[in-house]
Structure formats: structure tokens, C-alpha cells
Amino acid sequence: MSESIAEIKKQLQAASLPGLPDFLKDHETFIRTYETDERSGVKKLVEQAGKQIDAYEKELKRTESMKRFEKEYDSYSYICGIDEVGRGPLAGPVVAGTVILPKNCDILYLNDSKQLSEKKREELYEVIMEKAVSTGLGFVTPERIDEINILQATYEAMRMAIGELDPVPDLLLNDAVTIPEVTIRQVPIIKGDAKSISIAAASIIAKVTRDRLMTEYEKTYPGYGFAANKGYGSAEHIAAIRELGPTPIHRRSFIRNFL
């Protein structure tokens, strides 16, 4: 008796996910096994498996294109990507992330964190933390932002994040900026979080870390919607500032017009 369509569908669902070593083998085996099955439901599953292979191969090419700078500077031993999150919010810290990826990095779907869903960022965060040679984070508080301005606070957070790395990098790939008071060679790349896997990885760990922190602040300071708006100036957030007043994590220099 032939397998039911439901049983065949379970086989496809059980096949390795994209990025795992057996993905192509599993899907190609599935197609070879069922491509002569005349049932329309099975044909659709075979077509689906083919589309998954196409999408996987497209992602391989996209990821490979994001290794351009890592390949260009391959003579350096430890290439570090660096990016920040949280320059624009009305509340919370600015957070910088640094990541040194292995030379043979095989992580797929790395991209500008803003282009990824929250679920995908969380998944990639775990993969990055597992596979990276080293990672670092830097936090600068709202009080410090008010004291030295957001640009200088961003640089400070980046220097902190660099200082967390072990081994020490010998090249920095930066998202657009050149960081003062850093002696390591820097390569600023416009929109680097969409062009370099190292910067993209840094963007992701900074974004996930800051988002988690702002979600925790929701418990301490309810009513401002920090879990949803992450401190950015949504209409509800601004209304809450006007009604409830600022919290200790609000940036006073950012909210003067709302008080």
C-alpha cells in the first residue's frame, strides 16, 4: 500500500531546515523519491520541495555576496563587525554590538536587523552567539546621552563593545562611521549592515539585546508601551510622557518638546 499524502508531507516537514548540512541532500532525495507519483497532492509537495531548494540556493548567493569585505581583508586575523542600535528612541540606552565571525562562517540569513522579523532575529542571535569567535556589547545610559549627546554616546558604546572582545580584532568593519580614539584600523561602509555579514551579525546582537532590555523595562515602568515601542516615539508613548511624566530611563534632551 502506498504512503498517504499526509505521511509524505510529514517527511518533507521533517527534512533538514535551510542552513543545516543535510538540507540539499534531504530535499533532493525527497524529489527523486516522489517525482513520479501522479497524485496532485504529492506533485504539489514535490514542487514545494523544489521551491525550497531554489530559495536556499538564492540565499547562499546572497550571503556569499555579503562576504565581499571579509574576503577583501582576509589577510587580517580577526575582522570585527560593529554596529549600534537605539540612536533615535526617547528612552533607554544606546547599545553597540561587536562580532568576530570565523573565517569559514556559514551562517545564512544575516542581514540588517531592521530587515528581519523579531523571530528571525532571535533565531540568528542564538546561532551568532554559538558560532562567533567573540562578541561584545556596549551600553550608554540615557543620563550619559544627555550629558555628551547621542553621537558621542554612540562612539562610547562602540568603544566599550570593542573592549569586550577577546581576541582583540585587528580590523574593524563599521556601519558608516569612523570611531574616534580607536587605534585599530577601521573601514567605514555605508549601509554596512546590509553589505557585510560581520556588521549584520553585530546589528542583530545589539538589536536583540536592546529589545529584550526594553521589554524588561515595561515591567518596571508600565504605561509607556516599552515592550512594543522599544522606547521610540510612538503616538502612545508621547501621550504617556505627557500624562505620566518621564521615567528615569527617558532621555531628557530628547523629550523637551513633550513636557
Rosetta blueprint (number, residue, H / E / L):
1 M L
2 S L
3 E L
4 S L
5 I H
6 A H
7 E H
8 I H
9 K H
10 K H
11 Q H
12 L H
13 Q H
14 A H
15 A L
16 S L
17 L L
18 P L
19 G L
20 L L
21 P L
22 D L
23 F H
24 L H
25 K H
26 D H
27 H H
28 E H
29 T H
30 F H
31 I H
32 R H
33 T H
34 Y H
35 E L
36 T L
37 D L
38 E L
39 R L
40 S H
41 G H
42 V H
43 K H
44 K H
45 L H
46 V H
47 E H
48 Q H
49 A H
50 G H
51 K H
52 Q H
53 I H
54 D H
55 A H
56 Y H
57 E H
58 K H
59 E H
60 L H
61 K H
62 R H
63 T H
64 E H
65 S H
66 M L
67 K L
68 R H
69 F H
70 E H
71 K H
72 E H
73 Y L
74 D L
75 S L
76 Y L
77 S L
78 Y L
79 I E
80 C E
81 G E
82 I E
83 D E
84 E E
85 V E
86 G L
87 R L
88 G L
89 P L
90 L L
91 A E
92 G L
93 P L
94 V E
95 V E
96 A E
97 G E
98 T E
99 V E
100 I E
101 L L
102 P L
103 K L
104 N L
105 C L
106 D L
107 I L
108 L L
109 Y L
110 L L
111 N L
112 D L
113 S H
114 K H
115 Q H
116 L L
117 S L
118 E H
119 K H
120 K H
121 R H
122 E H
123 E H
124 L H
125 Y H
126 E H
127 V H
128 I H
129 M H
130 E H
131 K H
132 A L
133 V L
134 S E
135 T E
136 G E
137 L E
138 G E
139 F E
140 V E
141 T L
142 P H
143 E H
144 R H
145 I H
146 D H
147 E H
148 I H
149 N L
150 I H
151 L H
152 Q H
153 A H
154 T H
155 Y H
156 E H
157 A H
158 M H
159 R H
160 M H
161 A H
162 I H
163 G H
164 E L
165 L L
166 D L
167 P L
168 V L
169 P L
170 D L
171 L E
172 L E
173 L E
174 N E
175 D E
176 A L
177 V L
178 T L
179 I L
180 P L
181 E L
182 V L
183 T L
184 I L
185 R E
186 Q E
187 V E
188 P E
189 I E
190 I L
191 K L
192 G H
193 D H
194 A H
195 K L
196 S L
197 I H
198 S H
199 I H
200 A H
201 A H
202 A H
203 S H
204 I H
205 I H
206 A H
207 K H
208 V H
209 T H
210 R H
211 D H
212 R H
213 L H
214 M H
215 T H
216 E H
217 Y H
218 E H
219 K H
220 T H
221 Y L
222 P L
223 G L
224 Y L
225 G L
226 F H
227 A H
228 A H
229 N H
230 K L
231 G L
232 Y L
233 G L
234 S L
235 A H
236 E H
237 H H
238 I H
239 A H
240 A H
241 I H
242 R H
243 E H
244 L H
245 G L
246 P L
247 T L
248 P L
249 I L
250 H E
251 R L
252 R L
253 S L
254 F L
255 I L
256 R H
257 N H
258 F H
259 L L
